[in-house]
Amino acid sequence: MPGCDGYRGAAAHMMQADRRARERKPIKQPELYKLVIERIKNGWTPEQISNRMIHQGTPLRVCQETIYR
């Protein structure tokens, strides 16, 4: 837009929301996504899933808040 310089909050918010949607961990890690979905279908809670990953020392982990999202 000619003559419009400076910060555009609405445009910045839309760009950030798009970037966040593309960078979610389960989407970037398909094997992690499959594991979480499988365990949820088997009746595991997000707390159980994340704590089991920590206990087993798996290289790919996800926190319970991410699972809830």
C-alpha positions as CSV (number, residue, x, y, z in Angstrom):
1,M,0.0,0.0,0.0
2,P,1.6,3.2,-1.0
3,G,2.0,5.8,1.7
4,C,1.4,3.3,4.5
5,D,4.5,2.7,6.5
6,G,4.9,1.2,9.9
7,Y,3.6,-1.7,11.9
8,R,0.4,-3.5,10.9
9,G,-0.9,-5.4,13.9
10,A,-3.6,-7.4,12.1
11,A,-1.2,-8.5,9.3
12,A,1.5,-9.5,11.9
13,H,-1.1,-11.5,13.9
14,M,-2.3,-13.4,10.8
15,M,1.3,-14.2,9.8
16,Q,2.1,-15.5,13.3
17,A,-1.0,-17.6,13.4
18,D,-0.1,-19.2,10.1
19,R,3.5,-19.8,11.2
20,R,2.3,-21.4,14.5
21,A,-0.1,-23.7,12.7
22,R,2.7,-25.0,10.4
23,E,5.2,-25.5,13.2
24,R,3.3,-27.7,15.6
25,K,5.3,-30.5,16.9
26,P,3.1,-33.5,16.1
27,I,2.7,-32.3,12.5
28,K,6.4,-32.0,12.1
29,Q,7.0,-35.4,13.6
30,P,4.6,-37.9,12.0
31,E,5.8,-40.9,14.1
32,L,5.1,-38.9,17.3
33,Y,1.7,-37.9,16.0
34,K,0.8,-41.6,15.3
35,L,2.0,-42.7,18.7
36,V,-0.1,-40.1,20.5
37,I,-3.2,-40.8,18.5
38,E,-2.9,-44.5,19.0
39,R,-2.5,-44.1,22.8
40,I,-5.5,-41.7,23.0
41,K,-7.6,-44.3,21.1
42,N,-6.5,-46.9,23.7
43,G,-7.8,-44.7,26.5
44,W,-4.6,-43.1,27.7
45,T,-4.8,-39.5,29.1
46,P,-2.4,-36.8,27.9
47,E,-0.7,-36.9,31.3
48,Q,-0.1,-40.7,31.0
49,I,1.3,-40.3,27.5
50,S,3.7,-37.5,28.3
51,N,4.9,-39.1,31.6
52,R,5.5,-42.4,29.9
53,M,7.7,-40.8,27.3
54,I,9.7,-39.1,30.0
55,H,10.0,-42.4,32.0
56,Q,11.1,-44.4,28.9
57,G,13.6,-41.7,27.9
58,T,12.3,-41.5,24.4
59,P,14.1,-39.0,22.1
60,L,10.7,-37.6,20.8
61,R,8.6,-36.2,23.6
62,V,5.5,-34.0,23.8
63,C,4.1,-32.3,26.8
64,Q,0.5,-32.8,27.9
65,E,-0.5,-29.2,27.0
66,T,0.5,-29.9,23.4
67,I,-1.6,-33.1,23.4
68,Y,-4.6,-31.2,24.7
69,R,-4.3,-28.7,21.8
